[in-house]
Amino acid sequence: MTDDDIAVTLRAFALQRGPGKTFCPSEVARALSSDWRPLMQRIREIAATQPDLKATQKGRPADPLTASGPIRLGLA
């Protein structure tokens, strides 16, 4: 699995949900692999580089690289 595979899947989830809706990064990980937990950090890293995505935690903007605990991703 490449970084491009992850980026494409992140974007697809965001576009599928549409503006104002979010998804959990684990949904992307589960879509990419049955052994999804090891992908979680890489998904956060790649999400942080996508200008069309935003991360939130408890409804507030968050940095996917430094946020501790669950985050949500959506269209910026």
PDB file of N, CA, C and O in Angstrom:
ATOM      1  N   MET A   1       0.837  -1.167   0.000  1.00  0.00           N
ATOM      2  CA  MET A   1       0.000   0.000   0.000  1.00  0.00           C
ATOM      3  C   MET A   1       0.890   1.241   0.000  1.00  0.00           C
ATOM      4  O   MET A   1       1.840   1.347   0.776  1.00  0.00           O
ATOM      5  N   THR A   2       0.559   2.169  -0.885  1.00  0.00           N
ATOM      6  CA  THR A   2       1.371   3.375  -1.020  1.00  0.00           C
ATOM      7  C   THR A   2       0.702   4.567  -0.338  1.00  0.00           C
ATOM      8  O   THR A   2      -0.478   4.526   0.009  1.00  0.00           O
ATOM      9  N   ASP A   3       1.482   5.620  -0.158  1.00  0.00           N
ATOM     10  CA  ASP A   3       0.925   6.858   0.377  1.00  0.00           C
ATOM     11  C   ASP A   3      -0.155   7.406  -0.548  1.00  0.00           C
ATOM     12  O   ASP A   3      -1.143   7.983  -0.095  1.00  0.00           O
ATOM     13  N   ASP A   4       0.046   7.218  -1.852  1.00  0.00           N
ATOM     14  CA  ASP A   4      -0.967   7.668  -2.817  1.00  0.00           C
ATOM     15  C   ASP A   4      -2.282   6.909  -2.633  1.00  0.00           C
ATOM     16  O   ASP A   4      -3.355   7.503  -2.741  1.00  0.00           O
ATOM     17  N   ASP A   5      -2.212   5.617  -2.360  1.00  0.00           N
ATOM     18  CA  ASP A   5      -3.429   4.833  -2.094  1.00  0.00           C
ATOM     19  C   ASP A   5      -4.185   5.416  -0.902  1.00  0.00           C
ATOM     20  O   ASP A   5      -5.409   5.545  -0.929  1.00  0.00           O
ATOM     21  N   ILE A   6      -3.447   5.761   0.126  1.00  0.00           N
ATOM     22  CA  ILE A   6      -4.073   6.316   1.324  1.00  0.00           C
ATOM     23  C   ILE A   6      -4.671   7.682   1.017  1.00  0.00           C
ATOM     24  O   ILE A   6      -5.803   7.965   1.410  1.00  0.00           O
ATOM     25  N   ALA A   7      -3.923   8.532   0.319  1.00  0.00           N
ATOM     26  CA  ALA A   7      -4.411   9.877  -0.012  1.00  0.00           C
ATOM     27  C   ALA A   7      -5.674   9.815  -0.871  1.00  0.00           C
ATOM     28  O   ALA A   7      -6.617  10.574  -0.646  1.00  0.00           O
ATOM     29  N   VAL A   8      -5.696   8.926  -1.841  1.00  0.00           N
ATOM     30  CA  VAL A   8      -6.871   8.774  -2.701  1.00  0.00           C
ATOM     31  C   VAL A   8      -8.075   8.309  -1.887  1.00  0.00           C
ATOM     32  O   VAL A   8      -9.188   8.796  -2.085  1.00  0.00           O
ATOM     33  N   THR A   9      -7.855   7.382  -0.988  1.00  0.00           N
ATOM     34  CA  THR A   9      -8.953   6.864  -0.165  1.00  0.00           C
ATOM     35  C   THR A   9      -9.452   7.927   0.809  1.00  0.00           C
ATOM     36  O   THR A   9     -10.659   8.047   1.022  1.00  0.00           O
ATOM     37  N   LEU A  10      -8.552   8.694   1.399  1.00  0.00           N
ATOM     38  CA  LEU A  10      -8.960   9.799   2.266  1.00  0.00           C
ATOM     39  C   LEU A  10      -9.852  10.778   1.513  1.00  0.00           C
ATOM     40  O   LEU A  10     -10.910  11.178   2.000  1.00  0.00           O
ATOM     41  N   ARG A  11      -9.414  11.151   0.332  1.00  0.00           N
ATOM     42  CA  ARG A  11     -10.183  12.112  -0.478  1.00  0.00           C
ATOM     43  C   ARG A  11     -11.540  11.525  -0.873  1.00  0.00           C
ATOM     44  O   ARG A  11     -12.552  12.225  -0.845  1.00  0.00           O
ATOM     45  N   ALA A  12     -11.560  10.258  -1.236  1.00  0.00           N
ATOM     46  CA  ALA A  12     -12.820   9.611  -1.622  1.00  0.00           C
ATOM     47  C   ALA A  12     -13.819   9.613  -0.460  1.00  0.00           C
ATOM     48  O   ALA A  12     -15.001   9.892  -0.657  1.00  0.00           O
ATOM     49  N   PHE A  13     -13.346   9.304   0.740  1.00  0.00           N
ATOM     50  CA  PHE A  13     -14.228   9.323   1.911  1.00  0.00           C
ATOM     51  C   PHE A  13     -14.764  10.732   2.148  1.00  0.00           C
ATOM     52  O   PHE A  13     -15.954  10.913   2.405  1.00  0.00           O
ATOM     53  N   ALA A  14     -13.881  11.734   2.060  1.00  0.00           N
ATOM     54  CA  ALA A  14     -14.291  13.118   2.289  1.00  0.00           C
ATOM     55  C   ALA A  14     -15.330  13.562   1.256  1.00  0.00           C
ATOM     56  O   ALA A  14     -16.334  14.182   1.607  1.00  0.00           O
ATOM     57  N   LEU A  15     -15.090  13.249   0.008  1.00  0.00           N
ATOM     58  CA  LEU A  15     -16.025  13.638  -1.049  1.00  0.00           C
ATOM     59  C   LEU A  15     -17.346  12.893  -0.925  1.00  0.00           C
ATOM     60  O   LEU A  15     -18.411  13.456  -1.178  1.00  0.00           O
ATOM     61  N   GLN A  16     -17.271  11.633  -0.538  1.00  0.00           N
ATOM     62  CA  GLN A  16     -18.496  10.836  -0.373  1.00  0.00           C
ATOM     63  C   GLN A  16     -19.363  11.418   0.745  1.00  0.00           C
ATOM     64  O   GLN A  16     -20.585  11.484   0.617  1.00  0.00           O
ATOM     65  N   ARG A  17     -18.733  11.836   1.831  1.00  0.00           N
ATOM     66  CA  ARG A  17     -19.490  12.413   2.957  1.00  0.00           C
ATOM     67  C   ARG A  17     -20.012  13.798   2.602  1.00  0.00           C
ATOM     68  O   ARG A  17     -21.129  14.161   2.971  1.00  0.00           O
ATOM     69  N   GLY A  18     -19.200  14.567   1.887  1.00  0.00           N
ATOM     70  CA  GLY A  18     -19.609  15.905   1.476  1.00  0.00           C
ATOM     71  C   GLY A  18     -19.285  16.974   2.510  1.00  0.00           C
ATOM     72  O   GLY A  18     -18.826  16.675   3.612  1.00  0.00           O
ATOM     73  N   PRO A  19     -19.533  18.227   2.134  1.00  0.00           N
ATOM     74  CA  PRO A  19     -19.228  19.353   3.023  1.00  0.00           C
ATOM     75  C   PRO A  19     -19.989  19.263   4.348  1.00  0.00           C
ATOM     76  O   PRO A  19     -21.163  18.895   4.386  1.00  0.00           O
ATOM     77  N   GLY A  20     -19.297  19.605   5.418  1.00  0.00           N
ATOM     78  CA  GLY A  20     -19.919  19.622   6.733  1.00  0.00           C
ATOM     79  C   GLY A  20     -20.024  18.272   7.415  1.00  0.00           C
ATOM     80  O   GLY A  20     -20.483  18.200   8.555  1.00  0.00           O
ATOM     81  N   LYS A  21     -19.613  17.206   6.756  1.00  0.00           N
ATOM     82  CA  LYS A  21     -19.659  15.859   7.328  1.00  0.00           C
ATOM     83  C   LYS A  21     -18.235  15.363   7.541  1.00  0.00           C
ATOM     84  O   LYS A  21     -17.314  15.767   6.831  1.00  0.00           O
ATOM     85  N   THR A  22     -18.063  14.493   8.516  1.00  0.00           N
ATOM     86  CA  THR A  22     -16.729  13.982   8.831  1.00  0.00           C
ATOM     87  C   THR A  22     -16.729  12.459   8.891  1.00  0.00           C
ATOM     88  O   THR A  22     -17.773  11.808   8.857  1.00  0.00           O
ATOM     89  N   PHE A  23     -15.527  11.922   8.982  1.00  0.00           N
ATOM     90  CA  PHE A  23     -15.353  10.477   9.121  1.00  0.00           C
ATOM     91  C   PHE A  23     -14.154  10.214  10.017  1.00  0.00           C
ATOM     92  O   PHE A  23     -13.284  11.068  10.186  1.00  0.00           O
ATOM     93  N   CYS A  24     -14.126   9.047  10.572  1.00  0.00           N
ATOM     94  CA  CYS A  24     -13.022   8.636  11.424  1.00  0.00           C
ATOM     95  C   CYS A  24     -11.893   8.062  10.550  1.00  0.00           C
ATOM     96  O   CYS A  24     -12.167   7.295   9.626  1.00  0.00           O
ATOM     97  N   PRO A  25     -10.653   8.414  10.824  1.00  0.00           N
ATOM     98  CA  PRO A  25      -9.549   7.839  10.054  1.00  0.00           C
ATOM     99  C   PRO A  25      -9.539   6.309  10.071  1.00  0.00           C
ATOM    100  O   PRO A  25      -9.041   5.685   9.134  1.00  0.00           O
ATOM    101  N   SER A  26     -10.081   5.707  11.121  1.00  0.00           N
ATOM    102  CA  SER A  26     -10.105   4.243  11.171  1.00  0.00           C
ATOM    103  C   SER A  26     -10.995   3.655  10.076  1.00  0.00           C
ATOM    104  O   SER A  26     -10.792   2.513   9.664  1.00  0.00           O
ATOM    105  N   GLU A  27     -11.975   4.420   9.602  1.00  0.00           N
ATOM    106  CA  GLU A  27     -12.803   3.941   8.496  1.00  0.00           C
ATOM    107  C   GLU A  27     -11.955   3.750   7.241  1.00  0.00           C
ATOM    108  O   GLU A  27     -12.133   2.783   6.500  1.00  0.00           O
ATOM    109  N   VAL A  28     -11.040   4.675   7.015  1.00  0.00           N
ATOM    110  CA  VAL A  28     -10.130   4.569   5.870  1.00  0.00           C
ATOM    111  C   VAL A  28      -9.201   3.376   6.064  1.00  0.00           C
ATOM    112  O   VAL A  28      -8.990   2.591   5.140  1.00  0.00           O
ATOM    113  N   ALA A  29      -8.653   3.245   7.255  1.00  0.00           N
ATOM    114  CA  ALA A  29      -7.743   2.124   7.536  1.00  0.00           C
ATOM    115  C   ALA A  29      -8.443   0.795   7.311  1.00  0.00           C
ATOM    116  O   ALA A  29      -7.871  -0.121   6.719  1.00  0.00           O
ATOM    117  N   ARG A  30      -9.678   0.688   7.781  1.00  0.00           N
ATOM    118  CA  ARG A  30     -10.428  -0.571   7.615  1.00  0.00           C
ATOM    119  C   ARG A  30     -10.750  -0.855   6.154  1.00  0.00           C
ATOM    120  O   ARG A  30     -10.821  -2.014   5.745  1.00  0.00           O
ATOM    121  N   ALA A  31     -10.943   0.195   5.370  1.00  0.00           N
ATOM    122  CA  ALA A  31     -11.223   0.011   3.946  1.00  0.00           C
ATOM    123  C   ALA A  31      -9.977  -0.462   3.190  1.00  0.00           C
ATOM    124  O   ALA A  31     -10.081  -1.102   2.143  1.00  0.00           O
ATOM    125  N   LEU A  32      -8.811  -0.144   3.729  1.00  0.00           N
ATOM    126  CA  LEU A  32      -7.566  -0.479   3.041  1.00  0.00           C
ATOM    127  C   LEU A  32      -6.959  -1.812   3.451  1.00  0.00           C
ATOM    128  O   LEU A  32      -6.218  -2.420   2.679  1.00  0.00           O
ATOM    129  N   SER A  33      -7.269  -2.274   4.669  1.00  0.00           N
ATOM    130  CA  SER A  33      -6.619  -3.499   5.145  1.00  0.00           C
ATOM    131  C   SER A  33      -7.411  -4.133   6.278  1.00  0.00           C
ATOM    132  O   SER A  33      -8.001  -3.441   7.108  1.00  0.00           O
ATOM    133  N   SER A  34      -7.414  -5.450   6.297  1.00  0.00           N
ATOM    134  CA  SER A  34      -8.042  -6.135   7.429  1.00  0.00           C
ATOM    135  C   SER A  34      -7.181  -5.983   8.692  1.00  0.00           C
ATOM    136  O   SER A  34      -7.693  -6.049   9.810  1.00  0.00           O
ATOM    137  N   ASP A  35      -5.889  -5.782   8.505  1.00  0.00           N
ATOM    138  CA  ASP A  35      -4.978  -5.492   9.620  1.00  0.00           C
ATOM    139  C   ASP A  35      -4.770  -3.978   9.630  1.00  0.00           C
ATOM    140  O   ASP A  35      -3.707  -3.488   9.250  1.00  0.00           O
ATOM    141  N   TRP A  36      -5.793  -3.241  10.067  1.00  0.00           N
ATOM    142  CA  TRP A  36      -5.868  -1.798   9.877  1.00  0.00           C
ATOM    143  C   TRP A  36      -5.142  -0.973  10.933  1.00  0.00           C
ATOM    144  O   TRP A  36      -4.713   0.144  10.645  1.00  0.00           O
ATOM    145  N   ARG A  37      -4.997  -1.489  12.133  1.00  0.00           N
ATOM    146  CA  ARG A  37      -4.414  -0.672  13.214  1.00  0.00           C
ATOM    147  C   ARG A  37      -3.017  -0.128  12.899  1.00  0.00           C
ATOM    148  O   ARG A  37      -2.742   1.028  13.220  1.00  0.00           O
ATOM    149  N   PRO A  38      -2.129  -0.910  12.288  1.00  0.00           N
ATOM    150  CA  PRO A  38      -0.809  -0.361  11.969  1.00  0.00           C
ATOM    151  C   PRO A  38      -0.840   0.813  10.980  1.00  0.00           C
ATOM    152  O   PRO A  38       0.137   1.554  10.872  1.00  0.00           O
ATOM    153  N   LEU A  39      -1.941   0.982  10.269  1.00  0.00           N
ATOM    154  CA  LEU A  39      -2.043   2.074   9.296  1.00  0.00           C
ATOM    155  C   LEU A  39      -2.428   3.416   9.911  1.00  0.00           C
ATOM    156  O   LEU A  39      -2.273   4.455   9.269  1.00  0.00           O
ATOM    157  N   MET A  40      -2.921   3.408  11.132  1.00  0.00           N
ATOM    158  CA  MET A  40      -3.505   4.614  11.710  1.00  0.00           C
ATOM    159  C   MET A  40      -2.546   5.806  11.752  1.00  0.00           C
ATOM    160  O   MET A  40      -2.938   6.912  11.381  1.00  0.00           O
ATOM    161  N   GLN A  41      -1.326   5.614  12.186  1.00  0.00           N
ATOM    162  CA  GLN A  41      -0.385   6.740  12.262  1.00  0.00           C
ATOM    163  C   GLN A  41      -0.077   7.282  10.877  1.00  0.00           C
ATOM    164  O   GLN A  41      -0.018   8.496  10.683  1.00  0.00           O
ATOM    165  N   ARG A  42       0.120   6.391   9.913  1.00  0.00           N
ATOM    166  CA  ARG A  42       0.428   6.840   8.541  1.00  0.00           C
ATOM    167  C   ARG A  42      -0.757   7.600   7.958  1.00  0.00           C
ATOM    168  O   ARG A  42      -0.560   8.595   7.260  1.00  0.00           O
ATOM    169  N   ILE A  43      -1.965   7.163   8.225  1.00  0.00           N
ATOM    170  CA  ILE A  43      -3.152   7.864   7.728  1.00  0.00           C
ATOM    171  C   ILE A  43      -3.207   9.272   8.304  1.00  0.00           C
ATOM    172  O   ILE A  43      -3.510  10.223   7.584  1.00  0.00           O
ATOM    173  N   ARG A  44      -2.919   9.415   9.588  1.00  0.00           N
ATOM    174  CA  ARG A  44      -2.892  10.758  10.193  1.00  0.00           C
ATOM    175  C   ARG A  44      -1.810  11.615   9.550  1.00  0.00           C
ATOM    176  O   ARG A  44      -2.033  12.795   9.277  1.00  0.00           O
ATOM    177  N   GLU A  45      -0.642  11.031   9.308  1.00  0.00           N
ATOM    178  CA  GLU A  45       0.451  11.780   8.691  1.00  0.00           C
ATOM    179  C   GLU A  45       0.078  12.262   7.297  1.00  0.00           C
ATOM    180  O   GLU A  45       0.344  13.409   6.938  1.00  0.00           O
ATOM    181  N   ILE A  46      -0.529  11.399   6.526  1.00  0.00           N
ATOM    182  CA  ILE A  46      -0.912  11.770   5.164  1.00  0.00           C
ATOM    183  C   ILE A  46      -2.073  12.758   5.187  1.00  0.00           C
ATOM    184  O   ILE A  46      -2.106  13.682   4.374  1.00  0.00           O
ATOM    185  N   ALA A  47      -3.013  12.584   6.089  1.00  0.00           N
ATOM    186  CA  ALA A  47      -4.129  13.521   6.207  1.00  0.00           C
ATOM    187  C   ALA A  47      -3.617  14.931   6.497  1.00  0.00           C
ATOM    188  O   ALA A  47      -4.180  15.911   6.011  1.00  0.00           O
ATOM    189  N   ALA A  48      -2.557  15.029   7.285  1.00  0.00           N
ATOM    190  CA  ALA A  48      -2.005  16.332   7.641  1.00  0.00           C
ATOM    191  C   ALA A  48      -1.433  17.063   6.434  1.00  0.00           C
ATOM    192  O   ALA A  48      -1.302  18.287   6.458  1.00  0.00           O
ATOM    193  N   THR A  49      -1.092  16.330   5.382  1.00  0.00           N
ATOM    194  CA  THR A  49      -0.492  16.952   4.198  1.00  0.00           C
ATOM    195  C   THR A  49      -1.513  17.291   3.117  1.00  0.00           C
ATOM    196  O   THR A  49      -1.158  17.871   2.091  1.00  0.00           O
ATOM    197  N   GLN A  50      -2.768  16.939   3.335  1.00  0.00           N
ATOM    198  CA  GLN A  50      -3.798  17.148   2.319  1.00  0.00           C
ATOM    199  C   GLN A  50      -4.478  18.503   2.533  1.00  0.00           C
ATOM    200  O   GLN A  50      -5.183  18.685   3.525  1.00  0.00           O
ATOM    201  N   PRO A  51      -4.275  19.463   1.608  1.00  0.00           N
ATOM    202  CA  PRO A  51      -4.843  20.796   1.807  1.00  0.00           C
ATOM    203  C   PRO A  51      -6.372  20.824   1.772  1.00  0.00           C
ATOM    204  O   PRO A  51      -6.982  21.763   2.285  1.00  0.00           O
ATOM    205  N   ASP A  52      -6.988  19.822   1.183  1.00  0.00           N
ATOM    206  CA  ASP A  52      -8.454  19.818   1.087  1.00  0.00           C
ATOM    207  C   ASP A  52      -9.124  19.091   2.253  1.00  0.00           C
ATOM    208  O   ASP A  52     -10.346  18.939   2.267  1.00  0.00           O
ATOM    209  N   LEU A  53      -8.323  18.635   3.245  1.00  0.00           N
ATOM    210  CA  LEU A  53      -8.875  17.967   4.425  1.00  0.00           C
ATOM    211  C   LEU A  53      -8.614  18.790   5.675  1.00  0.00           C
ATOM    212  O   LEU A  53      -7.604  19.485   5.779  1.00  0.00           O
ATOM    213  N   LYS A  54      -9.542  18.701   6.625  1.00  0.00           N
ATOM    214  CA  LYS A  54      -9.331  19.305   7.939  1.00  0.00           C
ATOM    215  C   LYS A  54      -9.583  18.238   8.989  1.00  0.00           C
ATOM    216  O   LYS A  54     -10.382  17.322   8.795  1.00  0.00           O
ATOM    217  N   ALA A  55      -8.895  18.377  10.081  1.00  0.00           N
ATOM    218  CA  ALA A  55      -9.071  17.462  11.215  1.00  0.00           C
ATOM    219  C   ALA A  55      -9.738  18.223  12.351  1.00  0.00           C
ATOM    220  O   ALA A  55      -9.463  19.402  12.576  1.00  0.00           O
ATOM    221  N   THR A  56     -10.612  17.534  13.057  1.00  0.00           N
ATOM    222  CA  THR A  56     -11.241  18.110  14.241  1.00  0.00           C
ATOM    223  C   THR A  56     -11.196  17.098  15.377  1.00  0.00           C
ATOM    224  O   THR A  56     -11.092  15.889  15.168  1.00  0.00           O
ATOM    225  N   GLN A  57     -11.278  17.639  16.579  1.00  0.00           N
ATOM    226  CA  GLN A  57     -11.366  16.809  17.780  1.00  0.00           C
ATOM    227  C   GLN A  57     -12.361  17.501  18.703  1.00  0.00           C
ATOM    228  O   GLN A  57     -12.174  18.651  19.100  1.00  0.00           O
ATOM    229  N   LYS A  58     -13.421  16.770  19.033  1.00  0.00           N
ATOM    230  CA  LYS A  58     -14.508  17.338  19.833  1.00  0.00           C
ATOM    231  C   LYS A  58     -15.061  18.609  19.190  1.00  0.00           C
ATOM    232  O   LYS A  58     -15.424  19.561  19.881  1.00  0.00           O
ATOM    233  N   GLY A  59     -15.119  18.608  17.847  1.00  0.00           N
ATOM    234  CA  GLY A  59     -15.700  19.715  17.109  1.00  0.00           C
ATOM    235  C   GLY A  59     -14.793  20.911  16.895  1.00  0.00           C
ATOM    236  O   GLY A  59     -15.207  21.895  16.282  1.00  0.00           O
ATOM    237  N   ARG A  60     -13.563  20.848  17.387  1.00  0.00           N
ATOM    238  CA  ARG A  60     -12.626  21.957  17.248  1.00  0.00           C
ATOM    239  C   ARG A  60     -11.482  21.557  16.322  1.00  0.00           C
ATOM    240  O   ARG A  60     -11.123  20.381  16.263  1.00  0.00           O
ATOM    241  N   PRO A  61     -10.895  22.530  15.587  1.00  0.00           N
ATOM    242  CA  PRO A  61      -9.752  22.204  14.731  1.00  0.00           C
ATOM    243  C   PRO A  61      -8.642  21.516  15.522  1.00  0.00           C
ATOM    244  O   PRO A  61      -8.357  21.870  16.666  1.00  0.00           O
ATOM    245  N   ALA A  62      -8.035  20.540  14.891  1.00  0.00           N
ATOM    246  CA  ALA A  62      -6.961  19.776  15.539  1.00  0.00           C
ATOM    247  C   ALA A  62      -5.884  19.442  14.517  1.00  0.00           C
ATOM    248  O   ALA A  62      -6.147  19.361  13.317  1.00  0.00           O
ATOM    249  N   ASP A  63      -4.695  19.254  15.005  1.00  0.00           N
ATOM    250  CA  ASP A  63      -3.583  18.806  14.171  1.00  0.00           C
ATOM    251  C   ASP A  63      -3.553  17.284  14.239  1.00  0.00           C
ATOM    252  O   ASP A  63      -3.368  16.718  15.317  1.00  0.00           O
ATOM    253  N   PRO A  64      -3.731  16.614  13.101  1.00  0.00           N
ATOM    254  CA  PRO A  64      -3.758  15.146  13.133  1.00  0.00           C
ATOM    255  C   PRO A  64      -2.451  14.524  13.614  1.00  0.00           C
ATOM    256  O   PRO A  64      -2.434  13.368  14.037  1.00  0.00           O
ATOM    257  N   LEU A  65      -1.359  15.281  13.553  1.00  0.00           N
ATOM    258  CA  LEU A  65      -0.071  14.738  13.983  1.00  0.00           C
ATOM    259  C   LEU A  65       0.122  14.808  15.490  1.00  0.00           C
ATOM    260  O   LEU A  65       0.825  13.974  16.061  1.00  0.00           O
ATOM    261  N   THR A  66      -0.486  15.783  16.139  1.00  0.00           N
ATOM    262  CA  THR A  66      -0.237  15.962  17.561  1.00  0.00           C
ATOM    263  C   THR A  66      -1.457  15.687  18.437  1.00  0.00           C
ATOM    264  O   THR A  66      -1.330  15.581  19.657  1.00  0.00           O
ATOM    265  N   ALA A  67      -2.620  15.571  17.836  1.00  0.00           N
ATOM    266  CA  ALA A  67      -3.838  15.332  18.620  1.00  0.00           C
ATOM    267  C   ALA A  67      -3.746  13.972  19.306  1.00  0.00           C
ATOM    268  O   ALA A  67      -3.391  12.968  18.688  1.00  0.00           O
ATOM    269  N   SER A  68      -4.065  13.965  20.560  1.00  0.00           N
ATOM    270  CA  SER A  68      -4.088  12.723  21.325  1.00  0.00           C
ATOM    271  C   SER A  68      -5.541  12.262  21.414  1.00  0.00           C
ATOM    272  O   SER A  68      -6.417  13.020  21.831  1.00  0.00           O
ATOM    273  N   GLY A  69      -5.784  11.041  21.028  1.00  0.00           N
ATOM    274  CA  GLY A  69      -7.147  10.536  21.046  1.00  0.00           C
ATOM    275  C   GLY A  69      -7.800  10.633  19.674  1.00  0.00           C
ATOM    276  O   GLY A  69      -7.153  10.968  18.682  1.00  0.00           O
ATOM    277  N   PRO A  70      -9.100  10.333  19.640  1.00  0.00           N
ATOM    278  CA  PRO A  70      -9.799  10.252  18.362  1.00  0.00           C
ATOM    279  C   PRO A  70      -9.947  11.620  17.688  1.00  0.00           C
ATOM    280  O   PRO A  70     -10.164  12.642  18.340  1.00  0.00           O
ATOM    281  N   ILE A  71      -9.823  11.596  16.374  1.00  0.00           N
ATOM    282  CA  ILE A  71     -10.063  12.788  15.554  1.00  0.00           C
ATOM    283  C   ILE A  71     -11.065  12.425  14.470  1.00  0.00           C
ATOM    284  O   ILE A  71     -11.352  11.251  14.237  1.00  0.00           O
ATOM    285  N   ARG A  72     -11.584  13.435  13.822  1.00  0.00           N
ATOM    286  CA  ARG A  72     -12.468  13.268  12.680  1.00  0.00           C
ATOM    287  C   ARG A  72     -11.845  14.041  11.526  1.00  0.00           C
ATOM    288  O   ARG A  72     -11.173  15.050  11.741  1.00  0.00           O
ATOM    289  N   LEU A  73     -12.064  13.573  10.313  1.00  0.00           N
ATOM    290  CA  LEU A  73     -11.570  14.236   9.114  1.00  0.00           C
ATOM    291  C   LEU A  73     -12.736  14.604   8.226  1.00  0.00           C
ATOM    292  O   LEU A  73     -13.753  13.910   8.200  1.00  0.00           O
ATOM    293  N   GLY A  74     -12.590  15.695   7.498  1.00  0.00           N
ATOM    294  CA  GLY A  74     -13.625  16.117   6.562  1.00  0.00           C
ATOM    295  C   GLY A  74     -13.043  17.102   5.568  1.00  0.00           C
ATOM    296  O   GLY A  74     -11.862  17.444   5.633  1.00  0.00           O
ATOM    297  N   LEU A  75     -13.883  17.558   4.645  1.00  0.00           N
ATOM    298  CA  LEU A  75     -13.451  18.536   3.655  1.00  0.00           C
ATOM    299  C   LEU A  75     -13.166  19.863   4.340  1.00  0.00           C
ATOM    300  O   LEU A  75     -13.882  20.284   5.249  1.00  0.00           O
ATOM    301  N   ALA A  76     -12.110  20.503   3.884  1.00  0.00           N
ATOM    302  CA  ALA A  76     -11.729  21.825   4.443  1.00  0.00           C
ATOM    303  C   ALA A  76     -12.689  22.883   3.941  1.00  0.00           C
ATOM    304  O   ALA A  76     -12.551  24.056   4.287  1.00  0.00           O
TER     305      ALA A  76
END
